[in-house]
Amino acid sequence: MMVVATVGFCVGGLLVGGAAIFLLLLLGDIRALWTLNRTPVAAVTGRGRVALEGTTEYGPAGPQIAPMTGEDCTWYRVTLIREPSRDIATGDGPDHDVLLEITSPNWPELADHAGRAPIDPRLLDHPRALFDPIQTEPRAAVTTTLEYRTATPVRMPRIVPPDLVDGLRTSERLHLTEVRVPRGAKVFAVGRLSPSGLLPNRTGLTLLTTQTRGEVIAARRESIGVGGTLAVWFGLIGLLLAAVSAVLLLTGE
């Protein structure tokens, strides 16, 4: 019985901890919803923290051709990495080697009825650095990946130098990723407008998504409802289980 009570007490503690995690996530959604409700949709001619609605358009360099897929787009980034890193034995640095990275010469633009604003690529691609914005909503960018192993070779695009493929070891793999933004995609964005263009907010919510403002708000409200329900149930069950187990342990029954 003592073993059962001990296990029950530990499980109860884990459930209470899970409730605390849900509450932390809930606070993030509440803050994001507060920002959405207090930031009305503005024109791209504004400044500071803004919400924008518009479409993706070519930047100053004009139409771009994605090197991997050959698709027309407003912006692209192609990255070739080798895994695992050949320096991994030293324990220094990342677990992969970046062999190639190609990016469009200019940022794409967000266009609305009032004009255009360049879009910082940090709003388009997945987080690449510690403080890059994290987004749960669908992104405007389209991602295509390709993996090459010596045991399962595939045809690599011309942008990949042949010596990188020929020099691959049997324990390694090449991972090619293309992120591109199509022209004319309808987007909703929350960020900071400056003379440089649309940038991530220094603090708080930042996003650029193919969802509408209404869809983003509805999704956040649903997330708050689900998270709140889970936090309450996890907390109540955890506290009850821990309390009963503690009584059993104290009485020695």
Salt bridges, closest charged atoms under 4 A:
ASP29 OD1 - ARG220 NH1 2.81
GLU57 OE1 - ARG116 NH2 3.88
GLU57 OE1 - ARG183 NE 2.89
GLU83 OE1 - ARG173 NE 3.04
ASP95 OD1 - HIS96 ND1 3.10
ASP97 OD2 - ARG82 NH2 3.14
GLU101 OE1 - ARG128 NH2 2.56
GLU109 OE1 - ARG116 NH1 3.39
ASP120 OD2 - ARG122 NH2 2.76
ASP125 OD2 - ARG77 NH1 2.83
GLU137 OE2 - ARG220 NH2 2.95
GLU147 OE2 - ARG149 NE 3.09
GLU147 OE1 - ARG173 NE 3.77
GLU147 OE1 - HIS175 ND1 3.77
GLU172 OE2 - ARG86 NE 2.76
GLU172 OE2 - ARG169 NH1 3.99
GLU178 OE2 - ARG180 NH1 2.98
